[in-house]
Amino acid sequence: MKRSLFFSAIAAGVVVLLSIGIGCFYWINSQSPLSLLRGGPTNTPAAAIFVPKQAPAMVSLLVNPEKLESLRQLAARPSDRRQSRQELERFKSSLLASSSLDYRQDIQPWLGEEVTLALTSPDIDRDATNGNQPGYLMVLTSRNPPKSREFLQLLFSQRAIAGRDLVSETYQGVNILSDRDRVNVGAHSRAPLQERISLVGAAVGDRFILFANHPKVLREAINNVQAPDLSLNDSAQYQHALSLLPTERIGIIFLNLPQVTTWLGKELPDRIYDSQIIALKLNPQGIVAETSITATQTELAPAGKMLSEPVQALQYLPTTIDLAIAGLDLSHLQNTNLNQLWRQITTVLSGSSNDAISRLITQPLAKLQDSWGINISQDIFSWVQGEYALGMLPQKDASTSADWIFVAEKSEGTDLAIERFNTIAENRGLSITPLFSGDQKIYAWTQVNTVPSSPSELGDRSLLTLKAKVQGVYTTIDKYEIFTSSVAAMDAALNAAKTSSLLKSSQFQSAIKAIPQPNQGYLYLDLPKSRAILERQLPLVKLLEVAAKPFFDKTQSITVSSYGDRTDVLQGSIVLHLGSN
């Protein structure tokens, strides 16, 4: 099969996997079928026996595509039905390639409960001198062996009628079919013709139909089944990570992180994590993606402090925030397993690993750090040993910076830190101005400048007026210190505690209920509002938005957390809250 076709097939698999979850979510809301809450008929990809251990990626849909048809009919809105139908038809088209066969007549009668798509190798012949040709494999399960074999023969017969050369070979007792065409290797019409393999297929046993883009990929897939210790299914690391995931799943995504890095043309300075498995399951509020990320022989850094209940500091973040980060103890953040993971991810996706997770948190405070000449990690994070919460408010316009709110539980070093900030402020010519927000006394670090006014009636002289520019605001309330970028942001923080805070949001509450306890805290994104933030931090997000547009359009918020204290695996949850717009 052509590279472009298989690449689109794998992309379609990811999109359909997300679409399955979206469709199931709406079905659950209307009918609550317990069978879908428990996952599909199978919960482990059987096709992993064909996929090599070193495969960069595998996507498995553990539900028959026809069930998507039922979900589409039950979708609440016409726009939902159209969107679901488009994704389903795209997936069906990828199965049929460019043939004239009919899905409902030729595939539906035999297609089983699993469709697996895999990138088996970044380069089939492992020879960089002749360019990279990735290996792609598709595995379909069959519930009617005679019908599936009939389909395979019919597919290749039609391709032969269309003018392609049909080749049949027997390998390890399996009949492998492939079609080939001849293309010019040069621009001139009389340039020599070169044989190009277009599609390869085989029926293996009574259960599996395999397609690939090269006979070598199918031969290796057959070897993986017959020889011990070659397949992904035989990997102890894969099985261990899989065992840590919930069994109530409708899809699996597997990533071999070093191989994916190579495929993307990147290099890892520090290889800490080897592989990642993501399992998608459903709950009445949306989709929950549970993940296990396995480490190399090197033990992971220790986990950060664990939460056994929601972070109460979140009561000072309004529901209008774009992004929120909350947890315990910022003083040791750089030495945690979470920072190790983020450093490896950002190296691949953005090309930089310096202070990875700290950079994500300090970015909203960067203007303060630059203008004050302080080090956020040393001057603020060092004394935050209890709860903390950071929120970014919506940016008013492109000419202004987004406001932020930072809340930290007081500790022994808090008073000294405040004194240090006041000293720095005074040394930089700032005034410490007491104000009131309602009944709460607040303090603003202000810079007073003189600006000329228009000429007065007394003559040509211009009057000078004073204008105060707020550089930061802080206050102490109960056991928390609150820092904000403006008086308006401080008002929003104090009003949130009295009216509607993120902590009281039903959307946020349902998300954190789906996350195991204890955990290391949360990263919460209001996706429609925070796309610009994500794209700045991780440019690959923009590509994912294009590849999985229906998913991004439906997702209202994403809540991410990690949990567990293992030294070989980092476990986490991603909760996707789906809206109805």
Disulfide bonds with the S-S distance in Angstrom:
none
